Amino acid sequence: MKLLLKNAREEKGLKTREVAQLLGIDQALISKFESGTRKPTKDQISKLAKLLEIDLETLMIAWLKEKILYEIGDEEFALKALILAEQEIQKNKKETNSIIISSFQTILDEIEILKNKIQSFNHFELRQISKTLELEFIFKSIFLNGNPLTMEETKLVINDGLTINGKSMHNHLEAINFQETILYIKDLSQKKTALNEKEFLFIHNLIFKGIESENSGKYKNDLLITREMNLFFNWYESHKNNIHPIILAAEAHLKILEINPFETGNLQMAHLTLNWILLQNNYTYTLIEGNQNSITEYFSVLEESKIKNDKSIFIHYILRIEKQNLKRAVQLSEK
């Protein structure tokens, strides 16, 4: 850990007194952290990781390792104790996940009933529902991004190829690009193509086609971002078969916004990734309604989840939206 801190500080060209001033920590402590004679607190680790742009997970693991070694490193039965501790941690993690799932079980059951009902519809009904929901998804997506096209205007641009007076070429391209992107994600879902970096970057390129070329399909020029996105895809691979798809999708959405990997389009990519996972698992599109009150609620839920460090707040919100959208799909079949 001491080398991680020292190397990161030197790479950023900072002196120990500058780090101390920026973080409000005594300079002598910074020097002791780097020499290994003093250990930072958990809060100090978080601050150091952010300032020095060190992957928080990497630094936390190094910090915990040293705490463990300090406590039991020389004990005769240290290895046996560590094995038992690992088993206990795994058990507690499973119990925690089970509690989280249980708190969502009622709404998950309601969602499954609606999902099964939709899957019982004939091919013609499913196609008509899909066309309507896709158009609504495009409109809601571009509305969230500040596009002034109305629902009817979006329909004219997408279905009839018309140009709307008073609306910019950027507005039109954004709608067209989202249509192409939705069709592409739909195709990936039908092929059961799992979330992966190659397609993720290609989708980012699609939504900015003809609008922005310099940064489309590319992460920010930051090695830390690349490392965090690698960890994100590793996380997805290790959890895609043992977390409920809607919960997995909601968590993926949160992680993308937290990493903020692109110069522009992070919000769109978070929503598209969420829906890619949902569609692949035979759920319907999930996005907030195209009105200001719904957008305000969405950002409020995101903020509350972040402040309280409680992802279940956002997961419950997504479950509620998915249930509403499934009900909408059922209603479309009854018209």
C-alpha positions in Angstrom: 0.0 0.0 0.0 2.8 2.4 0.9 4.2 2.0 -2.7 0.8 2.6 -4.2 0.5 5.9 -2.4 4.0 7.1 -3.0 4.1 6.2 -6.7 0.6 7.7 -7.4 1.6 10.9 -5.6 4.9 11.2 -7.5 3.1 10.5 -10.9 0.8 13.4 -10.2 3.8 15.6 -9.3 2.5 16.4 -5.8 4.6 17.0 -2.7 3.5 15.4 0.6 2.7 18.9 2.0 0.4 19.5 -1.0 -1.4 16.3 -0.5 -1.7 17.1 3.2 -3.2 20.6 2.4 -5.7 19.2 -0.2 -7.0 16.5 2.1 -6.7 18.4 5.4 -4.3 15.7 6.8 -1.1 16.4 8.7 1.9 16.3 6.4 3.8 14.0 8.9 1.0 11.5 8.6 1.2 11.4 4.8 5.0 10.7 5.1 4.3 7.9 7.6 1.6 6.4 5.3 4.2 6.2 2.5 6.9 4.8 4.8 4.5 2.2 6.2 5.0 3.3 9.8 1.4 4.5 10.1 -1.8 3.2 8.6 -4.5 5.5 7.2 -8.1 5.3 8.4 -10.8 4.0 6.0 -12.0 7.5 5.4 -8.5 8.7 4.6 -8.1 5.8 2.2 -11.2 7.0 0.3 -9.8 10.6 0.2 -6.4 9.4 -1.0 -7.8 7.2 -3.7 -9.9 10.0 -5.1 -7.1 12.7 -5.0 -4.3 10.4 -6.3 -6.7 8.7 -8.8 -5.9 5.2 -7.5 -8.6 2.5 -8.0 -10.4 2.5 -4.7 -10.9 -1.3 -4.7 -7.2 -1.9 -5.3 -6.2 0.5 -2.5 -8.9 -0.9 -0.1 -7.7 -4.5 -0.7 -4.1 -3.5 0.0 -5.3 -1.6 3.2 -7.3 -4.6 4.5 -4.5 -7.0 3.7 -2.1 -5.0 5.8 -4.6 -4.7 8.6 -5.1 -8.5 8.6 -1.3 -9.2 8.5 -0.8 -6.7 11.4 -3.3 -8.5 13.5 -2.6 -12.2 12.8 0.4 -12.4 10.6 2.7 -14.0 13.1 0.2 -16.2 14.8 0.7 -20.0 14.6 -2.8 -20.7 13.4 -3.2 -17.7 11.1 -3.9 -19.6 7.9 -6.5 -21.8 9.5 -8.2 -18.8 11.0 -8.2 -17.0 7.6 -9.9 -20.0 5.9 -12.6 -19.9 8.6 -12.9 -16.2 8.2 -13.3 -16.5 4.4 -16.1 -19.1 4.9 -17.9 -16.8 7.3 -17.6 -13.8 5.0 -19.0 -15.8 2.1 -21.9 -17.0 4.3 -22.7 -13.5 5.4 -22.6 -12.2 1.8 -25.1 -14.9 0.7 -27.3 -14.1 3.7 -27.2 -10.3 2.8 -28.0 -11.0 -0.9 -30.9 -13.3 0.3 -32.2 -10.5 2.5 -32.0 -8.0 -0.4 -33.9 -10.4 -2.7 -36.5 -11.1 0.0 -37.3 -7.4 0.3 -38.0 -7.3 -3.4 -39.8 -10.6 -3.6 -43.4 -9.3 -3.8 -42.8 -7.0 -6.7 -40.6 -9.6 -8.4 -43.4 -12.1 -8.3 -45.8 -9.5 -9.7 -43.4 -8.7 -12.5 -43.1 -12.4 -13.4 -46.8 -12.8 -13.6 -47.0 -9.9 -16.0 -44.0 -11.1 -18.0 -45.5 -14.6 -18.4 -48.8 -13.1 -19.5 -47.1 -11.1 -22.2 -45.1 -14.2 -23.4 -48.4 -16.0 -23.9 -49.5 -13.5 -26.6 -49.4 -14.5 -30.2 -46.6 -13.4 -32.6 -48.7 -10.6 -34.2 -49.6 -9.1 -30.8 -46.0 -9.2 -29.6 -44.8 -7.5 -32.7 -47.3 -4.7 -32.4 -46.6 -4.2 -28.7 -42.8 -4.2 -29.5 -43.2 -1.5 -32.2 -45.2 0.8 -29.9 -42.8 0.3 -26.9 -39.7 0.9 -29.1 -41.1 4.2 -30.3 -42.0 5.3 -26.8 -38.5 4.3 -25.6 -36.8 6.4 -28.3 -39.0 9.4 -27.4 -38.3 9.0 -23.7 -34.6 8.5 -24.3 -34.1 11.7 -26.3 -36.5 13.7 -24.1 -34.3 12.7 -21.1 -31.4 14.1 -23.1 -33.1 17.4 -23.6 -34.3 16.8 -27.2 -37.4 19.0 -27.9 -39.1 16.6 -30.4 -42.6 15.7 -29.2 -43.9 12.1 -29.2 -45.8 12.7 -32.4 -42.8 14.4 -34.1 -40.5 11.6 -33.1 -43.0 9.2 -34.7 -42.9 11.2 -38.0 -39.1 11.3 -38.0 -38.7 7.6 -37.2 -41.6 6.0 -39.2 -42.1 8.5 -42.1 -38.6 10.0 -42.4 -40.1 13.5 -42.2 -38.2 16.7 -41.2 -39.8 18.8 -38.5 -39.8 22.5 -39.0 -38.0 24.5 -36.3 -36.1 21.4 -35.0 -32.4 21.1 -35.6 -30.6 18.4 -37.6 -29.0 17.4 -34.3 -32.5 16.7 -32.9 -33.4 14.6 -35.9 -30.1 12.7 -35.9 -30.5 11.9 -32.3 -33.9 10.3 -32.8 -32.7 8.3 -35.9 -29.5 7.2 -34.1 -31.5 5.9 -31.1 -33.8 4.0 -33.4 -30.8 2.3 -35.0 -29.3 1.6 -31.5 -32.5 0.1 -30.2 -32.7 -2.2 -33.3 -29.0 -3.2 -32.7 -29.5 -4.0 -29.0 -32.7 -5.9 -29.9 -30.6 -8.0 -32.3 -27.9 -8.6 -29.7 -30.6 -9.7 -27.3 -32.1 -12.1 -29.7 -28.7 -13.6 -30.4 -28.2 -13.8 -26.6 -25.0 -11.7 -26.9 -23.9 -10.9 -23.4 -22.8 -7.4 -22.3 -19.3 -7.0 -23.5 -16.8 -4.1 -24.1 -16.7 -4.4 -27.9 -20.4 -4.0 -28.3 -20.6 -1.5 -25.5 -18.2 0.9 -27.3 -19.9 0.3 -30.6 -23.3 1.3 -29.2 -21.8 4.5 -27.9 -20.5 5.2 -31.4 -24.0 4.5 -32.8 -25.8 7.1 -30.6 -23.4 9.8 -31.7 -23.2 8.9 -35.4 -23.1 12.1 -37.4 -23.3 14.2 -34.3 -19.9 13.8 -32.7 -17.0 11.8 -34.1 -14.0 12.7 -31.9 -15.1 11.0 -28.7 -17.7 8.6 -29.9 -17.0 4.9 -29.1 -14.0 5.8 -26.9 -13.5 6.1 -23.2 -12.0 9.2 -21.7 -8.2 9.3 -22.0 -7.6 8.0 -18.5 -6.0 4.7 -17.5 -8.1 4.6 -14.4 -11.3 4.7 -16.4 -10.1 1.8 -18.6 -9.2 -0.2 -15.4 -12.6 0.5 -13.8 -14.4 -0.5 -17.0 -12.4 -3.8 -17.1 -13.5 -4.4 -13.5 -17.1 -3.6 -14.5 -17.2 -6.2 -17.3 -15.5 -8.7 -14.9 -18.2 -7.9 -12.3 -20.9 -8.5 -14.9 -19.5 -11.8 -16.1 -19.2 -13.1 -12.5 -22.7 -12.1 -11.5 -24.8 -12.5 -14.7 -26.0 -15.9 -13.7 -26.5 -15.5 -10.0 -28.3 -12.2 -9.7 -31.9 -11.5 -10.8 -31.7 -9.9 -14.2 -33.6 -6.7 -13.2 -31.4 -6.2 -10.1 -28.3 -6.9 -12.3 -29.5 -4.4 -14.8 -30.1 -1.7 -12.1 -26.7 -2.3 -10.6 -25.0 -2.1 -14.0 -26.8 1.3 -14.5 -25.5 2.6 -11.2 -21.9 1.4 -11.9 -21.7 3.1 -15.3 -22.9 6.4 -13.9 -20.4 6.1 -11.1 -17.5 5.3 -13.4 -18.6 8.0 -15.9 -16.4 6.5 -18.7 -17.2 8.8 -21.6 -16.9 12.5 -22.3 -20.6 12.6 -23.2 -23.4 10.1 -23.3 -22.9 8.4 -19.9 -26.6 8.7 -19.0 -27.7 7.3 -22.3 -25.2 4.4 -22.0 -26.4 3.6 -18.5 -30.0 3.4 -19.7 -29.1 1.4 -22.8 -27.1 -1.1 -20.9 -29.9 -1.6 -18.4 -32.3 -2.3 -21.2 -29.9 -4.5 -23.1 -29.8 -6.8 -20.0 -33.6 -6.6 -19.6 -34.3 -7.5 -23.2 -31.9 -10.3 -23.2 -33.9 -11.8 -20.3 -37.3 -11.3 -22.0 -38.3 -8.2 -20.0 -39.6 -5.1 -21.6 -38.1 -1.6 -22.0 -37.6 0.3 -18.8 -37.3 4.1 -18.9 -38.8 7.0 -17.0 -41.8 8.8 -18.5 -41.2 11.7 -20.9 -42.1 14.5 -18.5 -40.2 16.8 -16.2 -41.8 15.4 -13.0 -40.6 11.9 -13.8 -37.1 13.1 -14.7 -36.9 15.0 -11.4 -38.0 11.9 -9.5 -35.4 9.8 -11.3 -32.5 12.1 -10.4 -33.8 12.4 -6.8 -33.8 8.6 -6.4 -30.2 8.5 -7.9 -29.1 11.1 -5.4 -30.7 9.5 -2.4 -29.2 6.1 -3.3 -25.8 7.8 -3.6 -26.0 9.8 -0.4 -27.3 6.9 1.7 -24.9 4.5 -0.1 -27.9 2.2 -0.6 -28.3 0.7 -4.0 -31.6 -1.0 -3.0 -33.3 2.4 -3.2 -32.5 2.6 -6.9 -33.2 -1.1 -7.5 -36.7 -0.7 -6.0 -37.3 2.3 -8.3 -36.3 0.3 -11.4 -38.5 -2.6 -10.3 -41.4 -0.3 -10.0 -40.8 1.3 -13.4 -40.4 -2.2 -15.0 -43.7 -3.3 -13.4 -45.5 -0.2 -14.8 -44.0 -0.8 -18.3 -45.1 -4.4 -18.3 -48.6 -3.3 -17.3 -48.5 -0.9 -20.2 -47.5 -3.7 -22.6 -50.5 -5.8 -21.3 -52.8 -2.8 -21.8 -51.6 -2.4 -25.4 -52.7 -6.0 -26.2 -56.2 -5.3 -24.8 -56.8 -2.3 -27.1 
